[in-house]
């Protein structure tokens, strides 16, 4: 007898973080802002002292409040990019 298939997780079409890895978020922020500016916006040692994606991931995976700040900045960056695109399209 086979185990029943679990139900599929609900789709989250309005959640811009859905399907993104933390690595993708940190990489996008570092490319957009650079490590210096990222460290100024979110003053964490993983961004200010010998920063790298891997060291940041280690810290952020263990520290929920810091991860929330990073996700919030990522959402802010997306909004700013959309606003800039809307201005160019107008």
C-alpha positions in Angstrom: 0.0 0.0 0.0 1.4 3.4 -0.9 1.2 6.5 1.3 -1.2 9.2 0.2 0.3 12.1 -1.7 0.4 15.2 0.4 -1.6 18.1 -0.9 0.2 20.7 -3.0 1.2 23.8 -1.1 -1.1 26.8 -1.9 0.1 29.0 -4.7 1.3 32.4 -3.5 1.1 34.6 -6.6 1.2 37.9 -4.6 4.2 36.9 -2.5 7.3 38.3 -4.2 9.6 36.1 -2.0 7.8 32.9 -2.9 10.2 30.5 -4.6 13.3 32.6 -3.9 16.2 31.3 -1.9 18.0 33.3 0.7 21.1 33.0 -1.4 19.3 34.6 -4.4 18.1 37.5 -2.2 21.5 38.2 -0.6 23.2 38.0 -4.0 20.7 40.4 -5.6 21.1 42.9 -2.8 24.9 42.7 -2.9 24.9 43.2 -6.7 22.4 46.1 -6.5 23.8 48.0 -3.5 27.3 46.6 -3.1 28.6 45.3 0.2 29.5 48.8 1.6 26.0 50.2 1.1 24.3 47.0 2.2 26.4 47.2 5.4 25.2 50.8 5.9 21.6 50.0 5.3 21.6 46.8 7.5 24.6 47.1 9.9 25.5 43.5 10.4 29.1 42.2 10.7 28.4 39.7 8.0 27.9 42.6 5.6 30.6 45.0 7.0 33.6 42.7 8.0 35.0 40.6 5.1 31.5 40.1 3.6 30.6 37.2 1.4 27.4 35.5 0.4 28.4 32.3 2.2 29.2 34.0 5.5 26.0 36.0 5.3 23.9 32.9 4.7 25.4 31.2 7.7 24.5 34.1 9.9 21.1 34.8 8.4 19.9 31.2 8.6 20.5 31.2 12.3 19.1 34.7 13.0 15.4 35.2 12.1 15.3 39.0 13.0 18.3 39.7 10.7 16.7 37.6 7.9 13.5 39.6 8.2 15.5 42.8 7.7 17.2 41.4 4.6 13.9 40.3 3.2 12.4 43.7 3.9 15.3 45.5 2.1 14.9 43.1 -0.8 11.2 44.0 -1.1 12.0 47.7 -0.8 14.6 47.3 -3.7 11.9 45.6 -5.8 9.5 48.5 -5.2 12.1 51.0 -6.1 13.0 49.2 -9.3 9.3 49.0 -10.3 8.9 52.7 -9.6 11.9 53.5 -11.7 10.6 51.3 -14.5 7.2 53.0 -14.3 8.8 56.4 -14.6 10.8 55.3 -17.7 7.7 53.8 -19.3 5.6 56.9 -18.7 
